[in-house]
């Protein structure tokens, strides 16, 4: 859940970065008593995310700005649709314009891309999930945007769950211990609510990992044939996550192998911001 605290932390940092000593342009050219109305318009179709962020941005600038958001997060829109209307002191509207746009364009871009992935796996049991490949400082907003697009969230941070990858296992087994013993030892130290996931990159690693009692097994960069074989081998003893090589051209075939989860770093690490515009009328 995206909290007010998380939103405000991002908004305040962005406002401080953008105008640490005020907006000298607006203070020079815009009368202090001028008012303005701005429309947030869609210049291309997409899926919306970030309504609360728009509201929080202008509230942080001035208590005298009113914001009406026309859409709920997750709603689809077309080019030309009005997404929000902002009214109030002109200097305040101009002050918050770029921050609100930057954030909602990125969030809506993530939501739109996620929705495309989700549509391609429809009819399978696979969930599209994000990764930790997020923009530093924006993870809470970007993860929320994934949910707006119909996707699911992986662990939020390194503190939330255990995910042992090949580098972890290489270090732990360097002294001769088996993968199974290492995982069993780790399992014994975990609380019952902590999720344990282990990554493998070869079919022969699956049985030793399952013997350790994992909750999820990640099949990393497996071919489609090996994914099918891996799902059959796991046979419901753990959730199966596919990772690596996932894009819009491959995700449907990956989902058809029977995996439970498909993690997609591209949802956040290389997404294109959606084209939205804030058109301001000053009075």
N, C-alpha and C positions, 0 to 999 in steps of 0.2 A: 504493500500500500504506500502510495506517495503521500508523505506527511507535509503539513504546513511548514514544519521546522526545516525539512530538507529543501523545500522550495525556497524559503526565505534565505537560507544560507547561500544558495546559488545566486539568487537575485541581488542580494546586498553586495556580494563579492563582485558581480558583474557591473553594478552601478558604480561601485567605488573605482573599478578599473577604468570605466568609460568616461567618468567625469569627476576625478578626485578633488578638483577645486572649482566645480561648477561648469555649466555649459556656457562658455564665453560667447559663442555665436548667438544663441538665443537671447542671452542677456543684453547683447549689443543691438540686435535687430528687432526683437519681438517685445512690444510693450508689456509691462508687468500685468496690466489689466485685460490683455487680449485673451479671448477664449477660442477653443478649437474643437472640432469634431473630426474623428478619424475613423475610417472603415478599414478593417482587415479583410482584404479581398483575395480570393483564390485565383491564381493565374494558370493553374493546371488542376486536373482532378486528383483526388487523393483521399487519405484517411486522416482524420483530425486527431491530434493529441496536444494537450497543453493548455486547456482552458483555465485551470487554476493558476498556471504560471503567468498568463496574461494578466489576470486579476491581481496577483501578488506583485507583479512588476510595477503597475501603475499605482497601487496602494502604497508601495514603498516610496514612490516619488512625491505623491500628494494625496491627502485625504479628500481633496475636493475633485478628484477625477472619478468619473463613473464609468464602469465597464459592463457592457451587455454582451455575453457570449451566446451566439445563436445555436451552437452545436454542442453535443456531448462528446467526450473523448470516445473514439471508436466509430463515430459517425463518418459516413462517406460524403464527399462533396464534389461538385463539378467546377470547372473553370467559370469564373464570373460570380460565384456564390459569395455572399457577405458572411464572414465567419464571426466577426465581432464588431461592435461599435464602441468607440472610446470618446468621452466628452469631458471637457474641463479646462482649466487654465492652459493656455497654449504652450507656455514654457514647460509645464509638467508633461503634457502630451508628447512634445518633441523630445524631452529628456528621456522618457521611457521607450520611445519608438524603436530604436535599434536593438535594445536588449530584448524586448518582447518578441520582435521579429526573429532575431537570431535563434532564440530558444524554441519558439513554436515551429519555425521552419525545420529545424533539425528534428524535433520530436515528431512532427507530422511526416517527415521523410522516413524516419524509422518505422512508424506505424504503417505507412503505405507499403514499404518494402516487405515488412513482416506479413502483411495481409496477402501479398503475392505468394510468398512461400507457403503460407497456411492453405491458400486455395489449391495449391498444387499437390498437397498431401491429403486433401479431402477424400474420405472413403477408406482411409487406412487408419490404423490405430496410433500412428506416429504423431507425437507432439513436436512442434518446432520450438526450440529453446535458444536463448541467448548465451553469451559467454562473458568472461571478465574483460574482454577486449573493448572496453568502453573509454570514453573521453575522461581523463582525470578530472574529478570534481563534478562530473555530470552523470555519474552512474545511476543515481536514484531516478533522475528524469528520463534517462534513456531506457532503463529497465521498465518504467511505467509506459513508455511509448511502445515497447514491444508488446506489452499486455493490451494496449489500445488496438494493436493490429491483429489480435487474436493469438499471439504467441504466449509462451510460458517462460518463466525465469529459472535459470540455473542458480547455483549458490551465489549469494550477493557478494560475499567477500571470502577471503582466506580463513576467516574466523567461523564460518557458518557450517562447514561440512569438510569431511576428509576426501580429497581427490588425489590419490597417489598416481603419479605419472612415471614414465620410464626412468627419468633421472632420479626420482626418489627411490625406486626399487633397486636401481643400480648401486646406489650408495649403501642401502641397507643389506644387500646380498653380497657385497664385496668380500665379506669375511667368510663366506661359504654357507650362510644360512639359506634355506629354501624360501621361495616366494610365499608358499603356504604358511610356513612358520612365522615369517615376518608379519603377514597379514593377521594371523591368529593372535599374535602378541599385541598388535595394534588394536584389534577388536576388543581384547580383554581390558584394555585401558580406557576405552570409550564409554561414555554414558549411553544408556539405551536409546536416547533420542537423537544421537548424532549419526548422520548418514555417512556410509562408507562406500566410496567408489574407487575403482582401480582401472587404469588404462592398460590395454594390451595392444600389440601390433602384429601378433601372429596367432593363428588358430591353436597351436600347441600350448600357448600360455593360458588358455581359457580354463582348463580343468584345475591347474594348481591355484589359480586365483579364486575360482568358485569354492574350492575346498577351504579357503580362508574365511568364508562366510560374508562375502561382500553383498551390499544392497544393489549396487549398479555396476555393470562392467562396460567400459567404454571400448568399442572396437575402432581403433584409430587408423584412418587411411586404408581400410579394407576394400578390396574389390567387391563388386556386387555379388559374385559367386561366393566369396568368402564371408560376406555379410549374411547371406542366406544360410550358409553352413554354420556360422557362429550362432545365429538365432536358434537353429535346430539343436545345436549342441547345448546351449544354455537351457533350453526347454523350460523356461519359466522359473528357473531357480534364482534369477536376479533380473532386474530391469536391464535392457540392452540399449546402449546409446551409441549412435553412429556419429563419427566426427571426422573432419578432414575431407577436402574436395567437394564441399557442399556448395552448390550455387543453384540458380533458377533452372538451369538446364539439367541438373542431376538429381535434384531433391525428390522428384516423383519416383524415380527408379529406386532410390535409396529407401524411401518409405515403403515401397512394395516388397522389400525383402522381409518385412515383419518386425523391424526394430521398434522400440517403444519411444525413443527420443532421438531427435536429430539436432545437434548443436551447430549453430550457424554464427560464426564470428562476424560475418559480413553485415549482419543486421545493424551493428553499431560501429564497427571499426572503419568501414569504407562507404557508408551510406551517403547519398546525395541529399542535401537540404531541399525541401520542396519549395517551389516558387510561389511565395505569398507576398502581397504588397500592402503597405499601410498608407492609404491616401488621406492626407490631412487637409482640412479646410479651416483656415484661421479667420476669425471674425473680430 
